[in-house]
Amino acid sequence: MRKLLILSLSCAGVLLMSSIGLAAEAAGAEAYKDPALSLIYAGAVVGMGLAALGCGIGMGSGLRGACEASARNPEVSGKIMTTLLLGFAFIESLAIYTLVIAMILLFVI
């Protein structure tokens, strides 16, 4: 019940704050009249959001597994930590690649 309350309050806060940003007059308002640019912006935002979500889930799952493995066998916690950090670097690189592609879409095209 508490998680549902926190989730609903977070969603409400995001929706209320986004109305403030969308109500402001943009400096380059003529750029938003092109539907293709709007689709590019929306695609970049959704892509980065999905990448962050997937990486967060992957990192959480990896951390849970590492904690369980260290609890079962504390002697090899150094090797587990090394593997965990290497895995985190690979997972985070996926989000960074998505960020680079989103920046290319937003500023070059």
Buried (B, 14 or more C-beta within 10 A) or exposed (E): EEEEEEEEEEEEEEEEEEEEEEEEEEEEEEEEEEEEBEEBBEBBEEBBEEBBEBBEEBBEEBEEEBEEBBEEEEEEBEEBEEBBEEBBEEBEEBBEEBBEBBEEBBEEE
